């Protein structure tokens, strides 16, 4: 018999003080000693007012990804749970500190608690949900009594101006205009740092428990080419050429390891595939809009909020706006951690009451993947 699975605590860690829009370029630096021409437009569209960086005002690194994640996990400790109780550690991220060992292993190394089962989920925004699903299935199957699941990002160091200096120098040498391509500059003003952690157990504990009733994942990589990528470049046929196939000189002159996003493909597919997969998930589990108290969609930009709402309307599933709960403007787009940070804020808001239901929705533009979870307050 499968066990029930409950989220019995949620915590976060956001490094340093919040960064305003006007402070961003001071922290990340100016490319070619010139202000970004796209920054204000992008910020106006994404609506983000505050975000957090693991950097100080002197552009010095204050935390790595593993440290941010470990701090979020430590914030889960209370009278009912401590690090020595942990059985499974499942961590998702888009931006691990190193290629090897795995992100989860690096986090576990910092916790110094006990031997646990590890899982590392890679990818983009869905990596945090994939980490959650691994923990969910472990507890549900009876393999473990508990699991700690995380989503985290330390992307700021990828976006610092010094990472693009060689590319700009190369453009100048070729007598081309040394402006960073929009697909790279765009993401400098979209993404930020932080981590969220959830404690999953096989029985409800504490003042507030959320039962995970189901989780579903969808991928459309069989139909669509990559949209958001790093560690490679897109070639003419739409495929990606891997970093290992470039020379070490090209790694720098082409900023091969930078994050990039094909905005045209994003606009064309991210919403339609998202609504299609949502409809598939709710149909499979026989729920309707009336069965949803709170809808928590991870969106990368407030630009997409009205468009997503309208796409739901167009496809026959209007989710009233009063059901939506989003904190993007307050904490920024933290990729795989965003859904953790949203649920964390709602969980600790005092708004939830017994019987409320929550639909989590996470899109990933890497190659168009989507993840969902349906929770109930018990």
C-alpha positions as CSV (number, residue, x, y, z in Angstrom):
1,X,0.0,0.0,0.0
2,X,1.4,3.4,-0.9
3,X,1.9,5.9,1.9
4,X,0.5,9.4,2.0
5,X,3.0,12.3,1.6
6,X,2.9,15.5,3.5
7,X,4.8,18.8,3.2
8,X,5.3,19.5,6.9
9,X,7.6,22.5,6.6
10,X,9.0,24.9,4.0
11,X,11.9,27.3,4.3
12,X,14.1,29.6,2.2
13,X,17.4,31.3,2.0
14,X,17.8,34.6,0.1
15,X,21.4,35.8,0.2
16,X,22.3,39.4,1.3
17,X,20.0,42.4,1.0
18,X,17.5,42.9,-1.7
19,X,18.8,44.6,-4.9
20,X,16.7,47.2,-6.6
21,X,16.5,47.7,-10.3
22,X,18.8,50.7,-10.2
23,X,21.4,48.7,-8.3
24,X,21.6,45.7,-10.6
25,X,24.2,47.0,-13.0
26,X,26.4,48.2,-10.2
27,X,26.5,44.7,-8.8
28,X,26.8,42.8,-12.1
29,X,29.0,45.4,-13.8
30,X,28.8,47.1,-17.2
31,X,29.8,45.3,-20.3
32,X,32.4,47.2,-22.3
33,X,32.0,50.0,-19.7
34,X,28.7,50.9,-21.2
35,X,25.2,50.8,-19.7
36,X,23.0,48.1,-21.2
37,X,20.6,49.4,-23.8
38,X,18.0,46.7,-23.1
39,X,18.0,46.7,-19.3
40,X,15.2,49.3,-18.7
41,X,13.0,47.8,-21.4
42,X,13.4,44.3,-20.0
43,X,12.8,45.4,-16.4
44,X,9.7,47.4,-17.4
45,X,8.3,44.2,-19.0
46,X,9.2,41.7,-16.3
47,X,7.9,43.8,-13.5
48,X,10.5,42.6,-11.0
49,X,11.3,45.2,-8.3
50,X,13.6,43.3,-6.0
51,X,15.9,40.3,-6.3
52,X,18.9,38.8,-4.4
53,X,22.5,38.2,-5.4
54,X,25.2,36.1,-3.7
55,X,27.4,39.1,-4.4
56,X,28.2,42.2,-2.3
57,X,28.5,45.8,-3.5
58,X,32.2,45.2,-4.3
59,X,31.2,42.4,-6.7
60,X,32.7,39.8,-4.3
61,X,31.1,36.4,-4.1
62,X,29.4,35.7,-0.7
63,X,27.9,32.3,-1.2
64,X,28.0,29.4,-3.7
65,X,25.0,27.4,-4.7
66,X,25.6,24.6,-2.3
67,X,25.9,27.1,0.6
68,X,22.7,28.8,-0.4
69,X,20.9,25.4,-0.5
70,X,22.4,24.1,2.7
71,X,21.2,27.3,4.5
72,X,17.7,26.9,3.3
73,X,17.7,23.3,4.5
74,X,19.0,24.3,7.9
75,X,16.1,26.7,8.2
76,X,13.8,23.6,8.1
77,X,15.0,22.5,11.6
78,X,12.5,22.8,14.4
79,X,11.4,20.8,17.4
80,X,10.1,18.0,15.2
81,X,13.0,17.7,12.7
82,X,16.7,18.1,12.6
83,X,19.5,17.2,10.2
84,X,20.1,13.8,11.9
85,X,16.5,12.7,11.0
86,X,17.0,13.2,7.3
87,X,16.7,10.0,5.1
88,X,16.6,11.4,1.5
89,X,18.2,14.6,0.1
90,X,16.9,15.5,-3.3
91,X,18.2,18.8,-4.9
92,X,17.4,20.5,-8.1
93,X,19.2,23.3,-9.8
94,X,20.1,24.9,-13.2
95,X,23.4,26.3,-11.9
96,X,25.5,23.8,-10.0
97,X,28.8,25.0,-8.7
98,X,30.8,22.3,-10.5
99,X,30.1,19.7,-13.2
100,X,31.1,16.9,-10.8
101,X,30.4,15.9,-8.0
102,X,26.6,16.3,-8.1
103,X,24.9,19.3,-6.6
104,X,23.2,17.1,-4.0
105,X,26.5,15.6,-2.9
106,X,28.1,19.1,-2.5
107,X,25.1,20.2,-0.4
108,X,25.3,17.0,1.7
109,X,29.0,17.7,2.3
110,X,28.1,21.0,3.9
111,X,25.4,19.6,6.1
112,X,27.7,17.1,7.7
113,X,24.7,15.2,9.3
114,X,24.6,11.5,8.4
115,X,24.6,9.1,5.5
116,X,21.5,9.7,3.3
117,X,20.2,8.8,-0.1
118,X,21.0,11.5,-2.6
119,X,19.3,12.6,-5.8
120,X,20.4,15.5,-8.1
121,X,18.0,16.8,-10.7
122,X,19.4,18.9,-13.5
123,X,17.6,21.0,-16.2
124,X,16.1,24.5,-15.9
125,X,13.1,25.5,-13.8
126,X,11.6,22.0,-13.6
127,X,14.7,20.7,-11.9
128,X,13.3,21.9,-8.5
129,X,10.0,20.1,-9.2
130,X,11.8,17.0,-10.4
131,X,13.7,17.0,-7.1
132,X,10.3,17.3,-5.3
133,X,8.9,14.4,-7.3
134,X,11.8,12.1,-6.4
135,X,11.2,12.8,-2.7
136,X,7.5,12.4,-3.1
137,X,7.8,9.0,-4.8
138,X,10.4,7.8,-2.2
139,X,8.1,8.6,0.7
140,X,4.9,7.4,-1.1
141,X,6.5,4.1,-2.0
142,X,7.5,3.4,1.6
143,X,11.2,3.6,0.6
144,X,11.7,6.4,3.2
145,X,9.9,8.1,6.0
146,X,11.0,11.5,5.0
147,X,12.8,13.5,2.3
148,X,14.2,17.0,2.1
149,X,13.8,18.5,-1.4
150,X,15.3,21.7,-2.7
151,X,15.3,24.1,-5.6
152,X,18.2,26.6,-5.8
153,X,20.1,29.0,-8.1
154,X,23.3,31.0,-7.9
155,X,23.2,32.5,-11.4
156,X,24.5,36.0,-10.6
157,X,28.1,35.0,-11.1
158,X,27.2,33.7,-14.6
159,X,25.9,37.2,-15.4
160,X,28.8,39.4,-14.3
161,X,30.2,41.6,-16.9
162,X,33.7,40.1,-16.7
163,X,32.3,36.8,-18.1
164,X,31.7,38.6,-21.4
165,X,34.9,40.6,-21.7
166,X,36.6,38.3,-24.1
167,X,33.6,38.1,-26.4
168,X,33.4,41.9,-26.6
169,X,37.2,42.1,-27.3
170,X,36.7,39.6,-30.1
171,X,33.9,41.6,-31.6
172,X,36.1,44.8,-31.5
173,X,38.9,42.9,-33.1
174,X,36.5,41.9,-35.9
175,X,35.5,45.6,-36.2
176,X,31.9,44.6,-35.2
177,X,29.7,46.6,-32.8
178,X,30.7,45.2,-29.4
179,X,27.2,44.9,-28.0
180,X,26.2,41.6,-26.2
181,X,23.6,39.7,-28.2
182,X,20.1,40.2,-26.8
183,X,19.6,36.5,-26.2
184,X,22.4,36.8,-23.5
185,X,21.9,40.4,-22.3
186,X,18.1,39.6,-21.8
187,X,18.8,37.1,-19.1
188,X,21.1,39.3,-17.1
189,X,18.1,41.3,-16.0
190,X,15.7,38.4,-15.5
191,X,17.4,35.9,-13.1
192,X,18.7,36.0,-9.5
193,X,19.8,33.9,-6.6
194,X,18.2,32.0,-3.7
195,X,17.0,28.6,-2.5
196,X,13.9,26.9,-1.1
197,X,13.5,23.7,0.8
198,X,10.6,21.4,1.7
199,X,10.3,18.7,4.3
200,X,8.3,15.7,3.1
201,X,7.1,13.1,5.6
202,X,4.7,10.1,5.7
203,X,2.4,11.7,8.4
204,X,1.2,15.2,9.1
205,X,3.1,17.1,11.8
206,X,3.2,20.6,13.2
207,X,0.7,23.4,12.8
208,X,0.2,23.1,9.0
209,X,0.6,20.1,6.6
210,X,0.0,20.0,2.9
211,X,-0.8,16.6,1.5
212,X,0.7,16.0,-2.0
213,X,-2.2,14.4,-3.8
214,X,-0.5,14.0,-7.2
215,X,2.4,15.2,-9.4
216,X,2.6,15.2,-13.2
217,X,5.4,16.1,-15.7
218,X,5.3,16.7,-19.5
219,X,8.0,17.3,-22.1
220,X,7.7,18.5,-25.7
221,X,11.3,18.1,-26.6
222,X,10.3,15.5,-29.2
223,X,8.5,18.4,-31.1
224,X,10.5,21.6,-30.3
225,X,14.1,22.7,-30.4
226,X,16.0,24.1,-27.4
227,X,15.0,27.6,-26.3
228,X,17.1,28.2,-23.2
229,X,20.6,26.7,-23.0
230,X,24.1,27.1,-21.7
231,X,27.4,25.3,-22.3
232,X,26.8,25.2,-26.1
233,X,25.7,27.1,-29.1
234,X,22.7,26.6,-31.5
235,X,23.7,25.7,-35.0
236,X,21.8,26.3,-38.3
237,X,19.7,23.1,-38.0
238,X,18.5,24.0,-34.5
239,X,20.6,21.5,-32.7
240,X,23.1,22.4,-30.0
241,X,26.8,22.1,-30.4
242,X,28.3,21.1,-27.0
243,X,31.0,23.1,-25.2
244,X,33.4,20.1,-25.4
245,X,33.4,20.5,-29.2
246,X,34.7,24.1,-29.1
247,X,38.3,25.2,-28.5
248,X,39.2,26.7,-25.1
249,X,39.7,30.0,-27.0
250,X,36.1,29.8,-28.4
251,X,34.7,29.2,-24.9
252,X,35.7,32.8,-24.1
253,X,35.4,34.6,-27.3
254,X,31.8,33.2,-27.9
255,X,30.8,33.1,-24.2
256,X,29.9,29.5,-24.8
257,X,29.0,28.9,-21.1
258,X,26.7,31.9,-20.8
259,X,22.9,31.4,-20.5
260,X,21.0,32.2,-23.6
261,X,17.3,32.2,-24.6
262,X,15.7,32.2,-28.0
263,X,12.9,34.7,-27.3
264,X,11.1,34.1,-30.5
265,X,10.6,30.4,-29.8
266,X,9.7,31.3,-26.1
267,X,6.8,33.6,-27.1
268,X,5.5,31.1,-29.7
269,X,5.3,28.0,-27.5
270,X,5.7,28.6,-23.8
271,X,2.1,29.5,-23.0
272,X,0.2,27.2,-25.5
273,X,2.1,24.1,-24.4
274,X,1.7,25.1,-20.8
275,X,-2.1,25.3,-21.0
276,X,-2.3,22.1,-23.0
277,X,-0.3,20.2,-20.4
278,X,-2.3,21.8,-17.5
279,X,-5.5,20.6,-19.2
280,X,-4.1,17.1,-19.6
281,X,-3.1,17.0,-15.9
282,X,-6.4,18.2,-14.5
283,X,-8.4,15.9,-16.9
284,X,-6.3,12.9,-15.9
285,X,-7.1,13.6,-12.2
286,X,-10.6,14.7,-12.8
287,X,-10.5,18.1,-11.1
288,X,-11.9,21.4,-12.3
289,X,-11.2,25.1,-11.6
290,X,-13.7,24.8,-8.7
291,X,-11.4,22.3,-7.1
292,X,-8.5,24.9,-7.0
293,X,-8.3,27.4,-4.1
294,X,-4.9,28.8,-5.0
295,X,-3.1,28.7,-8.4
296,X,0.7,29.2,-8.1
297,X,2.2,29.5,-11.6
298,X,5.9,30.1,-12.0
299,X,6.2,32.8,-14.6
300,X,9.5,34.3,-15.7
301,X,8.1,37.8,-16.2
302,X,4.9,39.6,-15.3
303,X,4.7,40.2,-19.1
304,X,3.3,36.6,-19.3
305,X,0.7,36.9,-16.5
306,X,-2.2,38.4,-18.6
307,X,-1.2,36.4,-21.6
308,X,-1.3,33.1,-19.6
309,X,-4.7,34.0,-18.2
310,X,-6.0,34.7,-21.7
311,X,-4.6,31.5,-23.0
312,X,-6.4,29.6,-20.3
313,X,-9.6,31.4,-21.3
314,X,-9.0,30.6,-25.0
315,X,-8.7,26.9,-24.3
316,X,-11.7,26.7,-22.0
317,X,-10.2,26.8,-18.5
318,X,-10.5,30.2,-17.0
319,X,-8.8,30.4,-13.6
320,X,-10.1,33.5,-11.8
321,X,-7.4,35.9,-11.0
322,X,-8.3,36.0,-7.4
323,X,-7.0,32.4,-7.1
324,X,-3.5,33.3,-8.5
325,X,-0.6,33.7,-6.0
326,X,2.7,35.1,-7.4
327,X,5.6,36.7,-5.7
328,X,7.9,37.3,-8.7
329,X,8.0,41.1,-8.2
330,X,9.3,40.7,-4.6
331,X,11.9,37.9,-4.9
332,X,12.7,37.8,-8.6
333,X,12.9,34.9,-11.0
334,X,15.0,32.3,-9.2
335,X,14.5,29.5,-11.7
336,X,14.1,26.1,-10.0
337,X,13.7,27.8,-6.6
338,X,10.8,30.1,-7.6
339,X,8.0,27.6,-6.9
340,X,9.5,26.8,-3.5
341,X,9.7,30.5,-2.7
342,X,6.1,31.0,-3.8
343,X,4.7,28.1,-1.8
344,X,6.9,29.1,1.2
345,X,5.4,32.6,1.3
346,X,1.8,31.2,1.0
347,X,2.5,28.5,3.6
348,X,3.7,31.1,6.2
349,X,1.1,33.8,5.2
350,X,-1.6,32.6,7.6
351,X,-4.1,32.5,4.7
352,X,-4.3,28.7,4.3
353,X,-7.1,26.8,6.1
354,X,-8.0,23.1,6.2
355,X,-9.5,21.9,3.0
356,X,-7.8,24.5,0.7
357,X,-6.2,23.1,-2.4
358,X,-3.1,24.4,-4.3
359,X,-2.1,23.8,-7.9
360,X,1.6,24.3,-8.6
361,X,2.6,25.0,-12.2
362,X,6.1,25.2,-13.4
363,X,7.1,25.7,-17.1
364,X,10.7,25.2,-18.3
365,X,11.8,26.8,-21.5
366,X,14.9,24.7,-21.8
367,X,13.2,22.5,-24.4
368,X,9.6,23.0,-23.2
369,X,8.9,20.9,-20.1
370,X,6.2,21.4,-17.6
371,X,5.6,20.1,-14.0
372,X,2.6,20.2,-11.8
373,X,1.7,19.3,-8.2
374,X,-1.7,19.3,-6.5
375,X,-1.8,19.9,-2.8
376,X,-4.4,19.9,0.0
377,X,-4.3,21.5,3.4
378,X,-5.0,18.9,6.0
